[in-house]
Amino acid sequence: MIVLGGAVAVIALVTAVALLWLRRNRPRPVVGPVPREPLAAVRRDDLLAKIDETFRAGRSCVLLGRGGAGKTHAAAAFVREARSPVLWVAAADPANTARAYAELARQQGLAGPEAGLAWLDGRDGAIVVFDGPTDPDALTRWLPARARVLVTTTVPDFEILGATVAVTGFDPATAAAFVQTRSGRDADAAAVARELGYLPLALAQAAGVIRVSGSTEYLDRLPGTPLLEREPGEDHSPWVEDTTLAALRTAGARDGRALVVAELLAVLAPRGVRRALVHRAGPDPVAVDAALSGLEGASLAEFDVSGEVVTMHRLTRRAVLGRLHAEDRLAEVLDRAFAVLDGEETADLADHAAALWRHFRALPSVSAGPRLGPILRLRRRSVELLVAESAFAQARGLGREVLADHEAYLPAGHEDTALAAESLDRAAHPPAPAQRRRVRR
């Protein structure tokens, strides 16, 4: 009996250890475009230690600093090393929060953003990252009760959410060494670093330019771009925008396709674009991948950990958009985006169409008129695709917006307004599952 009892105890112990190993080593849910480590990353162990220390004392941590200081990559480095579930929200657009929770719910076989929030709260050590929000009130209803919250922002108001960790640029010595190492030149790195405020993003872009042209030419050619509209908390030098545009010119000189791809990324959804969708910029997916690699190498774009979603930093995006406005080329880039999205059959279309709608509304009337039909058609299809994905609450909200836009922009009784009303009706009264994939074009 003693032998039998001992055997049972051993079996129980082995089983417990095996279950613990499986729990620790099973794939963890990761939702959202968590950035992968940059090509020229400088590990900031002191910053990661502060984040860890903050979470040991509470559930919330706010990374506060200027745009381009490295907040996003510090947050990404922290969650990449974690074993717990991660929800990454590109929170500059408040609507993305509900979309991210809804996507988490769908991955778990649930429905609706509230179900996603509840699921996350039921997981030990789970983390939700709100990357780049500007309005604390917009996040209030989506804050979890148990999961940890990591916020990256330029807005001091977020201090009300929890302990704040200040994120600054590199120290002068690290910044100068970074420019020299990445450029491969004996550059006047101290001067470059000082003018760029020691910001990692700008330094990485500058180093790519200096590698080609040298620091003297780089410094001499900076034209002093007029300041673009600032977001709260951003007070960087205009040299930062100049450097982005110089990096874009350098990348374009090596590969003309890189300019086309960068402009496409700038007008599509800020939360990221699937690589497969960018391939439609064509004509050759291999050439497009080469252009994406060039943009990544120039620190003008980056991939998520899966390598399948590409994003562009908001400072880079704003510089590219400013260039398009200054050269009066936004309309032609929107036309290319319409063509790329023409065959899109996923609910991602809603985010891209929303971004294009914002750009469309900034066009002068002479350019907007010919593009009204295409953008409204994309907006209607967005509603239909959300219905097909069973995202009915989101489809209803968007459907009401789209119908209102049709009524505001089109003559009374227009046939497209009737189509928008039909899309909203399908969102309000969902069709049978077998009919949901029949999306109107």
C-alpha positions in Angstrom: 0.0 0.0 0.0 2.9 2.3 0.8 4.4 1.6 -2.6 1.1 2.2 -4.3 0.5 5.5 -2.5 4.0 6.7 -3.4 3.4 5.9 -7.0 0.1 7.8 -7.0 1.9 10.8 -5.4 4.6 10.7 -8.0 2.1 10.5 -10.9 0.2 13.5 -9.4 3.4 15.5 -9.1 4.5 14.7 -12.6 1.0 15.6 -13.9 1.0 18.9 -12.0 4.5 19.8 -13.4 3.4 18.9 -16.9 0.3 21.0 -16.7 2.3 23.9 -15.3 4.8 23.5 -18.2 2.1 23.5 -20.8 0.4 26.5 -19.2 3.7 28.4 -19.3 4.7 27.4 -22.8 1.5 27.4 -24.7 1.1 30.2 -27.3 -0.2 33.3 -25.6 -2.9 35.5 -27.2 -1.4 38.6 -28.8 -3.8 41.0 -30.4 -2.7 44.1 -32.2 0.4 45.2 -34.0 3.1 44.9 -31.3 6.2 46.3 -33.0 9.2 44.0 -33.5 12.6 45.1 -32.3 14.0 47.8 -34.7 17.0 46.9 -36.8 19.3 49.2 -34.8 17.7 48.9 -31.4 19.5 50.3 -28.4 18.3 48.3 -25.4 17.1 50.6 -22.6 17.3 48.3 -19.6 16.9 51.2 -17.1 13.6 52.1 -18.7 12.4 48.5 -18.7 13.3 48.2 -15.1 11.3 51.3 -14.2 8.3 49.8 -16.0 8.6 46.5 -14.1 9.0 48.3 -10.8 5.9 50.4 -11.5 3.9 47.3 -12.2 5.1 45.7 -9.0 3.6 48.6 -7.1 0.3 48.9 -9.1 -1.6 47.9 -12.2 -1.0 51.0 -14.3 2.1 52.6 -15.9 2.1 55.7 -18.1 5.1 56.3 -20.3 5.2 60.1 -20.9 7.5 61.9 -23.3 7.9 63.7 -26.6 7.0 62.0 -29.9 9.9 59.9 -31.2 11.5 59.5 -27.7 11.1 55.7 -27.8 8.0 55.2 -25.7 6.3 52.8 -28.1 9.4 50.6 -28.5 10.0 50.6 -24.7 6.4 49.3 -24.3 6.9 46.8 -27.1 10.2 45.5 -25.6 8.4 45.0 -22.2 5.4 43.1 -23.6 7.6 41.0 -26.0 9.4 39.6 -23.0 6.1 38.9 -21.1 4.4 35.5 -21.1 0.9 36.8 -20.4 -1.8 37.8 -23.0 -1.3 41.1 -24.6 -3.8 43.5 -26.3 -2.0 46.3 -28.2 -4.3 49.3 -29.1 -3.2 52.0 -31.6 -5.1 54.4 -29.4 -4.5 57.7 -31.2 -7.9 57.1 -32.8 -10.3 56.4 -29.8 -12.4 54.1 -32.0 -9.6 51.7 -32.3 -10.0 50.7 -28.6 -13.4 49.1 -29.1 -12.2 47.5 -32.4 -9.2 45.9 -30.6 -11.4 44.5 -27.8 -13.8 43.2 -30.4 -11.0 41.5 -32.3 -9.8 39.9 -29.1 -13.3 38.6 -28.5 -13.6 37.2 -32.0 -10.3 35.3 -31.5 -11.7 33.7 -28.4 -15.0 32.7 -30.0 -16.9 35.6 -28.3 -18.7 38.6 -29.6 -18.4 42.3 -28.9 -15.8 44.5 -27.3 -17.2 44.2 -23.8 -16.7 40.4 -24.0 -13.1 41.0 -25.1 -12.5 43.2 -22.1 -14.1 40.7 -19.7 -12.0 37.8 -21.2 -8.8 39.8 -20.7 -9.7 40.7 -17.1 -10.0 36.9 -16.4 -6.4 36.2 -17.4 -3.6 36.4 -14.8 -1.0 39.0 -15.7 -2.7 40.2 -18.9 -1.5 43.5 -20.3 -3.3 46.1 -22.4 -1.2 48.7 -24.1 -2.8 52.0 -25.2 -0.3 53.4 -27.6 -0.5 57.1 -28.4 -3.8 58.2 -26.9 -4.5 62.0 -26.4 -7.8 61.9 -24.5 -7.9 60.2 -21.1 -11.7 60.4 -21.0 -12.0 58.3 -24.1 -10.3 55.4 -22.4 -12.2 55.5 -19.1 -14.9 52.9 -20.1 -12.3 50.6 -21.5 -9.9 50.3 -18.6 -9.8 46.8 -17.2 -10.5 46.0 -13.6 -7.7 43.4 -13.2 -5.4 43.5 -16.2 -2.4 45.7 -16.2 -2.5 48.9 -18.2 0.5 50.4 -20.1 0.0 53.8 -21.7 2.4 55.6 -24.1 1.5 59.3 -24.6 2.7 62.8 -25.0 -0.1 64.2 -22.9 0.5 64.8 -19.1 -3.2 64.5 -18.3 -2.8 60.7 -18.4 -1.0 60.9 -15.0 -4.4 60.4 -13.5 -4.4 56.8 -14.7 -1.4 55.7 -12.7 2.3 56.1 -11.9 4.2 58.0 -14.6 7.6 57.0 -16.1 9.3 59.9 -18.0 10.8 58.8 -21.3 13.4 61.1 -22.7 15.7 60.8 -25.7 19.2 59.2 -25.5 21.8 60.9 -23.4 24.2 63.0 -25.5 27.0 60.4 -25.5 24.7 57.5 -26.5 23.0 59.6 -29.1 26.3 60.5 -30.8 27.6 57.0 -30.7 24.3 55.7 -32.1 24.6 58.1 -35.1 28.2 57.2 -35.8 27.6 53.4 -35.5 24.4 53.4 -37.6 25.8 55.8 -40.3 29.2 54.1 -40.5 30.8 57.5 -40.8 32.9 59.7 -38.6 30.1 62.2 -38.7 29.7 65.4 -36.6 27.4 63.2 -34.6 27.2 65.4 -31.5 25.9 68.4 -33.6 23.3 66.1 -35.4 22.2 64.6 -32.1 21.8 68.0 -30.4 19.8 69.5 -33.3 17.4 66.5 -33.2 16.8 66.7 -29.5 18.5 63.3 -29.0 15.3 61.6 -30.2 15.9 58.0 -31.2 13.5 58.0 -34.2 15.0 61.2 -35.7 18.5 60.0 -35.1 17.9 56.7 -36.8 16.4 58.4 -39.8 19.3 61.0 -39.9 21.9 58.2 -39.7 20.5 56.6 -42.9 20.8 59.9 -44.7 24.3 60.5 -43.4 25.4 57.1 -44.5 24.8 58.2 -48.1 25.6 61.9 -48.1 27.8 62.6 -45.0 26.9 64.8 -42.1 28.1 68.1 -43.6 25.9 67.8 -46.6 23.0 66.6 -44.4 23.3 69.6 -42.1 23.7 72.0 -45.0 20.7 70.7 -47.0 18.1 70.8 -44.2 15.7 73.4 -45.6 14.0 74.4 -42.3 10.5 73.0 -43.0 7.7 75.3 -41.6 6.3 73.7 -38.5 3.5 71.3 -39.1 0.5 71.3 -36.7 1.5 69.9 -33.4 -0.2 67.3 -31.2 -0.3 67.9 -27.5 3.0 67.5 -25.8 5.2 67.6 -28.9 7.7 70.5 -29.1 10.5 69.0 -31.2 12.6 71.0 -33.6 11.5 71.4 -37.2 14.7 69.6 -38.0 12.9 66.4 -37.1 10.4 66.8 -40.0 13.2 67.9 -42.3 15.1 64.8 -41.4 12.1 62.6 -42.1 11.8 64.1 -45.6 15.5 63.8 -46.2 15.3 60.1 -45.3 12.3 59.7 -47.6 14.3 61.3 -50.5 17.3 59.1 -49.8 15.1 55.9 -49.7 13.4 57.0 -52.9 16.6 57.7 -54.7 17.6 54.0 -54.1 14.2 52.6 -54.9 11.4 54.7 -56.5 8.8 52.2 -55.3 9.7 53.2 -51.7 8.1 56.6 -52.2 4.9 55.1 -53.6 4.7 52.7 -50.7 5.5 55.3 -48.0 2.8 57.6 -49.3 0.3 54.8 -49.3 1.1 53.9 -45.7 0.7 57.6 -44.8 -2.9 57.8 -46.0 -4.2 54.4 -44.8 -5.2 53.4 -41.3 -2.6 54.6 -38.7 -3.0 51.3 -36.7 -1.2 49.4 -39.5 -1.5 47.9 -42.9 -1.3 44.2 -43.8 1.7 43.3 -45.9 -0.6 41.5 -48.3 -2.6 44.6 -48.9 0.5 46.7 -49.6 1.5 44.1 -52.2 -1.5 45.4 -54.3 0.5 48.6 -54.9 2.3 46.3 -57.3 3.1 45.3 -59.8 5.4 42.8 -58.2 5.1 41.7 -54.6 8.8 41.0 -54.5 9.5 44.6 -55.5 7.0 45.9 -52.9 8.7 43.8 -50.2 12.1 45.3 -51.2 10.6 48.7 -50.9 9.2 47.9 -47.4 12.6 46.6 -46.4 14.1 49.8 -47.6 11.7 51.9 -45.6 12.3 49.8 -42.5 16.0 50.2 -42.9 15.5 53.9 -43.1 13.3 53.9 -40.0 10.4 55.2 -42.0 8.2 52.2 -41.4 8.3 49.1 -39.1 6.7 45.7 -38.9 4.9 44.0 -36.0 6.2 40.8 -34.4 4.4 38.7 -37.0 6.1 40.5 -39.9 2.7 40.7 -41.6 1.6 44.2 -40.5 3.5 47.4 -41.3 3.1 50.7 -39.4 4.4 54.2 -39.8 5.2 56.4 -36.8 2.8 59.3 -36.4 5.6 61.9 -36.7 6.8 60.3 -40.0 3.2 60.1 -41.3 2.6 63.7 -40.5 5.8 64.8 -42.3 4.8 62.7 -45.4 1.3 64.1 -45.4 2.6 67.6 -45.0 4.7 67.1 -48.1 1.7 65.8 -50.1 -0.3 68.8 -49.1 2.5 71.2 -50.0 3.0 69.6 -53.4 -0.7 69.4 -54.0 -0.4 65.6 -54.6 -2.8 64.2 -51.9 -5.6 63.6 -54.4 -3.4 61.4 -56.6 -2.2 59.3 -53.6 -5.9 58.9 -52.5 -6.6 57.5 -56.0 -3.9 54.9 -55.6 -5.3 54.0 -52.2 -8.8 53.5 -53.7 -7.3 51.2 -56.3 -5.4 49.2 -53.6 -8.6 48.8 -51.5 -10.8 47.9 -54.4 -10.4 44.1 -53.7 -10.3 44.3 -49.9 -12.6 41.7 -48.4 -11.9 42.0 -44.7 -13.3 44.2 -42.0 -9.9 46.1 -42.0 -11.5 48.1 -44.8 -13.5 50.1 -42.2 -10.3 51.5 -40.7 -8.7 52.3 -44.0 -11.8 53.9 -45.4 -12.2 56.0 -42.3 -8.6 57.3 -42.7 -9.2 58.0 -46.4 -12.4 59.9 -45.5 -10.5 62.2 -43.2 -8.0 62.9 -46.0 -10.8 63.4 -48.5 -12.4 66.0 -46.4 -9.1 68.0 -46.5 -9.1 68.2 -50.3 -10.1 71.4 -52.1 -13.6 71.1 -53.7 -12.2 70.9 -57.2 -10.3 67.7 -56.3 -12.9 66.3 -53.9 -15.7 66.2 -56.4 -14.4 63.4 -58.7 -13.5 61.3 -55.7 -16.8 61.5 -53.8 -18.3 58.5 -55.4 -15.3 56.2 -54.8 -14.9 57.1 -51.1 -18.6 56.8 -50.4 -18.6 53.4 -52.1 -15.7 52.3 -49.8 -17.6 53.5 -46.8 -20.7 51.5 -47.7 -18.6 48.4 -48.3 -17.1 48.9 -44.9 -20.5 48.5 -43.3 -21.2 45.4 -45.4 -17.9 43.7 -44.5 -18.5 44.4 -40.8 -21.8 42.7 -41.1 -20.1 39.8 -42.8 -17.7 39.5 -39.9 -20.7 39.6 -37.4 -19.4 42.9 -35.9 -23.0 44.1 -35.8 -22.7 46.8 -33.2 -19.7 48.4 -35.0 -21.6 48.0 -38.3 -24.6 49.8 -36.9 -22.6 52.7 -35.6 -20.6 53.1 -38.8 -23.8 52.6 -40.9 -25.4 55.6 -39.2 -22.4 57.8 -39.9 -22.2 56.6 -43.5 -25.8 57.3 -44.2 -25.5 60.8 -42.7 -22.5 61.5 -44.9 -24.5 60.4 -48.0 -27.4 62.6 -47.0 -25.0 65.6 -46.4 -22.9 65.2 -49.6 -25.4 63.9 -52.2 -28.6 65.4 -53.7 -31.9 64.3 -52.1 -33.1 61.0 -53.4 -29.7 59.9 -54.8 -29.5 56.1 -55.5 -26.3 55.8 -53.5 -28.1 57.2 -50.4 -30.6 54.4 -50.8 -27.8 51.8 -50.9 -26.3 53.3 -47.7 -29.7 53.0 -46.0 -29.9 49.3 -47.1 -26.5 48.7 -45.6 -27.6 50.2 -42.3 -30.7 48.1 -42.4 -28.7 44.9 -42.8 -26.6 45.9 -39.8 -29.7 46.6 -37.7 -31.4 43.4 -38.9 -28.5 40.9 -39.5 -29.1 38.4 -42.3 -28.7 34.7 -41.9 -25.1 33.5 -41.6 -25.1 31.9 -45.1 -25.9 35.3 -46.6 -23.4 37.5 -44.8 -20.5 37.0 -47.2 -22.5 38.5 -50.1 -21.0 42.0 -49.9 -22.2 44.7 -52.2 -19.6 46.4 -54.4 
